[in-house]
Amino acid sequence: MEAFFNFFDGQALAFLGSAIAVAMCCVGSAKGTGMAGEAATGVVAESPENFSKCLILQVLPGTQGLYGLVAWFMVMLNVGVFGGSPVGSVQQGMAYFAACMPIAFGGLLSAIAQGRVAAASVNIVAKRPEEATKGIILCGIVEFYAILSLLASILLVMNAG
């Protein structure tokens, strides 16, 4: 196992961790926004005036992709790509890699879960459009855990160097 990690230098491990974070978050966001969008199309076809309410519900699972990008950007800032000093050791690179894992997994899974909640909340818009805010609040509860994942990654990245 040590030979595998020695194949990479610290910089490569930091890049790999940040790339995994942004990729997993974007995959989750694509899945979540896709589910919500599929649900919204039926409502919008019957009631075009509800498009904006459905759009808000569809956009919500997309925030995790942005959170992954924030984590990627923070690592790039800290490892010498946009400033800072390059990663020296494999241990330091592993610290950056590990720092990206909370948002990688938290972003992926929360975006998919939020997409399911958003898709279900489209039913609120279909039946009682004036109550759409309740669906947004339900999605916000899932969003909270994505934010916690991002916060954990940010704090870890800040202390990895």
N, C-alpha and C positions, 0 to 999 in steps of 0.2 A: 504494500500500500504506500509506503514511503517513497518508493521509486516512482510511482504514479504522480504523487504530488511534487516531487523534485523535477519532474518533466516540465511542470509549469513554474514560472517565477511568480513572485508576489503580485506583480502588476497584472499578469494574465488571470490569476485567481480573482482579483478585484474586478476585472472586466467581465469575467464569466459570471460572477455573482450578480453584478448589476444588470447584465444582459438577461439573465434568467428572471430577475425581478420584473423588469419591464415587459418581457415576453409573456410571462405567466399572467401578469395583470391585464395586459392587452387581450390575451386569449379569453380570460374570464369576462372582460368587458364586452368583447365581441359576442360571446355566447349570451350574456345577460341582456344586452341591448337588442340582440336578435330575437330572443324569446318575447321581450316586451313589444317589439315592433310587430312581430307576427300577430300577437293578440290585438294590438291597436288597429291593424288594418281592417279587421271586420267591423269595429266600432266606427271608424272614420268613413268606411264605405256607406254605412247606414246613416251616420250623423256627422257630416263634414264639419259642423260647427264645434265638435269636440276634439278637433285635431290638436289644438295647443295643449289641452289637458293630457292627451295621450302622449304627445311629444315630451312633455316634462317627465312623465313616468318612464318613457323609453330612455331618456338621457341619463337618468340617475345611475344605472349600473355602469355607465361609461366613466364615472369618476375614478374608478380603481385603476384604469389605464393611465390616467394622469398621475395618480399616486405612485405607480411604478416608475413613471418618467421622472418624478421628483427624486425618488431614491437613486435612480441611475445618475441623474444630474449631480446629486450630492456626492456620490462616489467619484464621478469624473472630476469634480472640483477638488476633491481631497487627494487624488492620486496623480496629480500633475498634468492632466489633460488640458484643463482650463486655468491652471494655476496650481499652487500647492507644490508639494514635493512628491516625486515618484515613490511608489511602494518599494521598499528595499527587500524585505525578507518574505519567505513563504508564509511564515506565521502571521505577518501583518496582512498579507494578501488573503489568508484564510479568515482573518478577523473581518475584513470587508465583505468577503463572500458570505460569512455567517450573518453579518449585519443585514444583508439583503433578503434573507430567508423569511423574516416575519411578513414583510409586505408581499413577497412572492407568493407565499401560500395563502396569507390572509386576503390579499387582493384577488387571487384567482377564485377562491371559494366564496368570498363575500359577493363578488360580482355576479356569480352564477345564482347564488341564493337571492340576491337583490333582484335579479332578472325575473326569477320565479314570483317574487312578491309583487313586482311591478306588473307582470303579466296578469296576475290575479286581480290586481288593483284596477286594471283596465275594465274589469267587470263592474266595478263601482261606477266608473264613468259611463258605461253602457246603460246601467239601470237608474242611476241617480247622479247625474253630472254635477249637481251642486255640492255633492259630498266628496269630490275628487281629492280634496285636501287630506282626507283620512287615509287614502292610499299613499299619498306622498309621505305622510308621517310614518306609516308602516314601513315604507322603504328606508326612511331615515334611521330607523332602529338598526337595520342591517348595516347601513352606512357607518354607523358609530364604530363597529368592529373593524371596518376597513381603516378608519382613521386611527384607531388604536394600533393596528399593525404598522401603519406608516410612522406613527410616533415612535414605536419601538425601534424600527429600522433607522430613523433619523438619529435617535439617541445613541444607538450602537455605532452608526457610521461616525458620529462626532467623536466617539471614544476609541475607534479602531486605529487611528493614526497614532 
